[in-house]
Amino acid sequence: PVIADLQAVALSVAMATAAGLVGCFAVMRKMTLASDAISHVALPGIALALLFHVQPFLGGLVALLLGTLLIWVVESRTRIATETVIGVVFSGALAVGAMFTRGEDLIEALFGRAGALPVWELVLGLVGAAGVVVFVLGARHRLVLALVSPDLARSAGVHVGRLSLLYLLAFSFTVALGLRYLGVLLMGSLIIIPAATAKHATRSLGTMLAAAVAVAVFATLVGTALARVLQRETGPVIITVAAGVFFLALLRRRPP
């Protein structure tokens, strides 16, 4: 049990770190609502995985990656706004997932439920989270430049389309990491709330990234501990803690 707990803590901290970093650029890209919608794309994958007795994590991950590629292709080949494309994909995915999922399985898919971790999931999660962290930190200046002025970014040698795809894939993988703990309904919240808190409380990109990670990790660890004490599912408690930190931050005056 002790080793299992340490593994769960390690994966949850890695997931929260990735969520904090990815969330900062989601907030800056004004993807607040779209970010929550993307997480719902995992539902049909989870449903099909349960139907064919496959690990739900793998089903959710595959659905997220395929959904992300679909969103990117439609966005790059049309003039439809990203939020609109995500909304359509989200609606379809939610409908398909709900058709194939029933009862307790649906509740677990929507809200998450902590449990014993297979070794492969732990390794894949830690390696994947590390990859997301390395990508975001390494590409942070290019991401900001592409956000401020895509034309200027292109003139500086940045492949804006490829960078956007890589960011969306990193976002989707981060969502997949949190499906076990938060489910498809709440994982988007852990990506957005810490980043929104950090944006209010900081002024520079570096401090925003650090603050978002700190809030996400704090909410995850404290929420998990409280959930055990209160004998509640971890997901809702983690998001409640994150929301509490956000509202406390609003009481603090924004730095000049």
Number of C-alpha atoms within 10 A of each C-alpha: 7 7 8 13 13 11 19 18 15 15 23 24 21 24 32 29 27 31 34 31 28 30 31 28 24 22 19 16 13 12 18 21 16 18 24 22 24 29 32 30 32 34 32 26 25 29 25 20 17 17 12 10 9 13 14 23 21 16 21 30 23 20 24 29 20 17 22 25 15 15 22 20 14 16 18 15 8 10 8 11 12 16 19 13 18 26 17 12 19 22 15 15 24 18 14 17 22 14 12 16 19 11 7 9 13 19 15 18 27 23 20 24 17 15 11 10 15 11 10 9 15 17 14 13 22 20 14 19 24 15 14 26 22 13 16 22 14 11 15 18 12 19 22 16 18 21 17 13 10 18 13 13 18 14 9 12 9 17 14 18 16 11 15 16 17 17 21 22 20 24 28 26 26 32 33 28 29 28 31 24 26 30 28 30 21 23 32 28 24 30 33 26 26 33 33 21 24 26 21 16 21 18 13 10 16 11 14 23 25 17 22 32 28 18 23 32 25 19 25 28 18 15 22 24 15 17 17 12 9 11 9 13 20 26 27 21 22 29 23 15 20 26 18 13 18 20 11 11 16 12 8 10 9 12 8 6
